[in-house]
Amino acid sequence: MVGQRGNFQMASYEALMRSGMVQRGAGKSSRLVEVILTGDMPRGGGKISAADVSTLVSWIDAGATCDVDPMAGLDVLARRGAALAAAPPAAAGPAAKPVPLKAGDVSFASEVAPVLIAQCLDCHGERNPESNLRMATLDGLLRGGRTGAAVTAGRGAESLLVKKLRGIGIEGQRMPLNRDPLSDGQISMIEKWIDQGAKLDLLTGKEPLETVVAAGRARSLSDAELAAIRAAAAAKLWKRAIPDEEPVVCSREGVCLIGSLPQQRLEALAGEAAALEARVRKELGVGAGPLIRGGIVLYPFERSFDYSAVWQTLVGVERPKGISGHASTSAEVVYGALLLPAAAADEEGEAVRLLLAEQIAAAAFSGRGAPEWFCRGAGRASALRIVPRAEVAKEWRRDLGAAIKQVGSAQDFLSARAEPAVAALVAGGFLGAIGTPARLAQMMKALDGGETFDDAFVRVFRAEPRQAYETWAARQGR
């Protein structure tokens, strides 16, 4: 079952938990167990014994915890044993954080990452990477693969990546495989970047390289230029997900809506979204101009299967149960997507306004490189203050206590290993409690000023995320 089938992949524990196929504490209700019991998986005639299914259910019931490196390939764990994969390579170090470039420094975002995307990701992407070396993010590259560290900061010529690119002093073949070698100039540029410390100059090491590269390009663009590029890229994403349906596009100040709704309905939503963008701007202390440069793309859906298609295209896995909206960043596109409630169930439009406000605020933080849990929580907390009387808002508050018990540990929550719908409830409660408008405004200002998320969080909230979460969760349990 290791690998990818359709849009589901479980090459590592991290990938499995992100897929939404495992519901902690509820083995028999988990989608993974369901598809095994129905015979839908594994494909190709494979069988899983009743004893193994029972073990799987028991593991999920007990919390689906991980006692090894969550990014280690499951094939490595199975073939070589947990001992060899229990920890990342020693050279991996802490997650990469952005640092200002000095004169003469090589830019990872503008110079190195574009080369890696063009030459390396076909074999070393996030899914089933060769030698378990994932280069889809800088953190993945620095973590290394089965043969050890690919990059040794400060020692470019000695780094395995440079040796492989030059084809000198290595076992195996020169890289990139089955392609023309990189030019001497490109290899020297990568070597110089490593000599200078293999530094990141934008966003975080967890961000996909495409998103880092897009941020690098955006530095030299005006708001109008960036908005045009974002809208065009967003339309291409739609065509990838729903190729047989031409979308309707409607732009307003700060937002661009793309969907299959009737023109009149989409225009009405666009007006509502623009008004809410202004409300969120005020809530988060943003001055004149858009909430985020280039604006926010919104994908509203009336049909669940359309939203699922876009989710799979953008997120890469099956849409989990209970998710009616999300926000994220995909290369140039800072977006929010939402499944509109039935008109009969939302006569006053409060639920639509709540979901729009949630995704607009969440997307604003996502576009600034904040982690997923913070974007979810800040988006939901802001929406609850702007549209407090929506029936859905009451349900969120009602279900919070049960969700805290189900979400798992602080690390599970912060690492996005919890069931997405449950994690969204908890994130909203957490940031609703600690994330006052003033504090969220401070976070946004800090991120705009180039401060790392972790440093800004500690300064604004006077605790690291894990400490803040554990303190809050303990209070909820009293």
MOJOUR-V90628 format. One record per helix or strand. SS is the DSSP state (~ for helix, > for strand). FROM is the first residue (numbers start at 1). TO is the last residue. If there is no record, write none. Layout:
SS;FROM;TO  SS;FROM;TO
//
This chain:
>;4;5  >;8;9  >;12;12  ~;13;18  ~;31;37  ~;50;61  >;73;73  ~;74;80  ~;82;85  ~;90;92  >;97;98  ~;108;124  ~;130;132  >;137;137  ~;138;143  >;145;145  >;148;148  ~;160;166  ~;184;195  >;200;200  >;204;204  >;208;208  ~;209;218  ~;223;241  >;248;252  >;255;259  ~;263;283  >;296;301  ~;304;315  >;325;330  >;333;339  ~;343;345  ~;350;366  ~;372;386  ~;391;406  ~;410;414  ~;420;434  ~;437;448  ~;453;461  ~;465;476
//
